Amino acid sequence: MNGKYVVSVIRALRLTNFSQCKGAASSFTVRHYASPPKRFYKKTSVASGDSGYEVVLDHRKLKTPKGTPFIVRSEPLAIAVATEFDAQKENIERSRMHLSALCFTAIDNPNHLSKLDMVNYLLNFIATDTVLFQYDDEKDLQDLQVNEWDPVIAWFNQRYDTNLQKTMNITPPQVSEQDKMNVAKHFQSYSLETLHGFIFAVDTLKSIVLACAVIEQMLTVEKAVALARLEEEYQLKFWGRVEWAHDLSQQELQARLAAAVLFVHLNCSENLVKQKIIL
Amino acid sequence: MAGTKVLRSLLHELRQASPNGCIKDSLAARYILAQYKKFATTEQQFCKARNEATFLGQTYLTYLASQRRYLELYKEYHGRGERSVRDTADLVGFKLPSDPK
């Protein structure tokens, strides 16, 4: 009698144990990613309307993520977006379509930013600009920074009539009210959409000086990215270059910056013409 | 002759980016060629900044080329989940029981 009882208890224990194991197995989480949308169109083209240029996928008009129709004022920009959509293979990889993403952001303005917000954001960036923080403990690195960064800072000061000074330690550089006013005046002259491009460029390079230099054609895109990664490139010489980290980030930054520069230029060709007359 | 070089590389990148490898009826290629014809003698005539057209061409070239190289690296190194038994065996130089001796 006692033996039978023991056996049944053991069996019950085993059962509960088993069900617990099963419970643990089912609660083991599998991460599900949203699969990218399939390429649902064959041909992309551009249609011109009264208010601007639209991108057409087969016979459907392209819309932004918010649902508003995609309309841009510049023809080359629309063509570039159409080409980007045409370059997608089986899936639409939206995270890699920087130019389209930038256009969508400018049209939708998802954060409801006003021009003042964006100019303030750009002005606040000056005090944390990459090229203004230099390092004098290591001779070679300092030489590199003086040779590569200082001419760009000098160009910026001359172009925007400012007096930015680099800093050699952790204290942020002094930016006077007059400097801020001069830079703000320049950014205020751009339209809201164009400022989205500026912010994208500044966020990519972590430097407003370099972003302005590349947008004003003082530097090429590759050179600007190389300058933004100057210290990384310097350290690579000692520690080795890892393709899946360094090369990947370099190519990504180049693509992002090129998208921002194209966006700004194609959006404000009238602006540049006016500047030329003033000069 | 920097312009010609940029044009050739741009068309090359566009060909690589297009899904069927043909840019005969590509909008971008047609637009770029039209721009090149327009600025064939000089690009100063429309009161643009100096060398603006060439700069834009180069920037677009950087955009296309960087994206292509990024995708190549991504495909090479991004994780594809767990290796199969055969892949692991190939990795360490073993043979599967089903393989011929």
Interface residues (C-beta under 8 A of the other chain):
Chain A: T44 S45 V46 E75 P76 I79 A80 A82 T83 D86 A87 Q88 K89 R96 H98 L99 Q217 T220 V221 E222 E243 W244 D247 L248 Q251 E252 Q254 A255 A258 A259 V261 L262 H265 L266 S269 L272 V273 Q275 K276 I277
Chain B: L14 A17 S18 P19 S26 L27 A28 Y31 C47 K48 A49 R50 N51 E52 F55 L56 Q58 T59 Y60 T62 Y63 S66 Q67 R69 Y70 L71 L73 Y74 E76 Y77
